[in-house]
Amino acid sequence: MTFTTDGSLVMAAGALETAARNDGPIIFIHFSNGSLGWIKALQHFYHDAQYFGTQLSKFDAVSVAQGFGVRATRAHTLDDVAAAVRRGLTTRKPTFIDVPIPDEHDALPPVASWQRAASGEETSRPVY
């Protein structure tokens, strides 16, 4: 099982072709929000929400996966995700599950510096 995002998919879509060609029993869970989310969140918190180069062109990730020959679906609920994972485990075929998500700054992940920035405790970008 692998987890990916829009930016990762754009950079490494060839992995879908490899999985399809080799009939690998891989489940790809793709979190999509149409952006380079990590960079956009940094710009949101540390550059006054002035976004530059973070919005991707609109593309249908399910169609991309299907174009490479991978069974693909979009999941809108946790039950949808669970059902798609079960199908992938049962068929042992490459399976791509697209899960639409909000931007990272709207649904804050557990990144300590972002938590501090969101609360106003931290205003300058930390060095990672």
N, C-alpha and C positions, 0 to 999 in steps of 0.2 A: 504494500500500500504506500502511496506517495501523496503528499499534500503540496499543492502549488497555488500560485496566484497569477493574475493577469500578466505582470511583468515577466515572471518566470516562464509562463507559457509562450509569450512572444519570443523570448530568447532561446527556448529549448523545445519548440514544438516537434522537432525531429524525433524526440523520444517516443512520441505517439506512433510514428511510422515504424520505429524499431520494435516497439511492443506488438504492433499489428503483424509485422512481417514474421516475427519469431513466435507469434501466438502466445506471448507471455501472460501468465495469470496475474496481471498487475491491475490494481484499482487506483485510478488517479482521482483524487478529490481536489477539485479546482475551486478556489474561492475567488469570485469575480466581483469587482466593483468599478471596472473601467478605468482604473488608474494605477500608477506606480505608487501604491499605498504608503509604503514606508517613507518614501521621499516626500510625498504630499503631506503626510503627518508632520514631518520635520518642518516643512515650510509653513504649515498651519500654526504650529506652536512657537516657532522661533523666527519667523519672517512675516509676522502679522497677516497670516492667511493669504499671502501673495503667492499664488501658485504659478510655477513656470515649468513647462515640459513634463507635467505629471499626468495629464488626461490623455488616455489612449484613444485612438480612433475606435468607433463602435464596431465590434466584431462579435460574431456568434461562436462562442467557444465550443458549443455542442457540434455545430456544423464543421468546425475545424477538425475536431476529433473524428467525426464520421468520415470526413474527407480522407483521412489516413487509414480508414478501415476499422476504427475502434468503435465498439458499441458505446453510445453516449446518451445521457439524459440530463435534464435539469431538475434539481431538487429544491423545492421551496420550503419544505418542513423537515424536521428531524426524522419523522416517519418516512418521508420520501428518501432521505439519505440512507436510512437503515435498510429499506427495501432494495435500493439500488446496490448497496454493499452486499446484501444477501445474494442477489442475482449474480453479482460478479464472483462471489465465493463459490456459488453452486456451479456456474458454467465454467469457471477457471479460464475465462477469456479476458482479454484486455477490456477494461470498463472505465469510462470517463464520466464523472459526476460533477456537473457544474452547480455550484451553490452560490447564488447571489448574496452578497453581504454589503453592509454600509461601509462608508469610508472609516478608516482607523480612528480618525479624530472624532467621529460621531459615535462609534461603539468602541471605546477605548480598551485596547488590549493591556495586559498586565506588564507594561514597560514602565519601570519605576520613574525614570526621568519624565516621561510623558504624563504620568499621574501627577507629579509635582508641578509640571507646566500647566496642566489643566486646572489645578487648584490655585494657581497663581504663586506658588512657592518658588518657582524657578522660572527665570525669564531669559537666560542665555543658554544656548545649546551646549550640552555637555560633549566632551570629547570621548568617543567610544574606543 
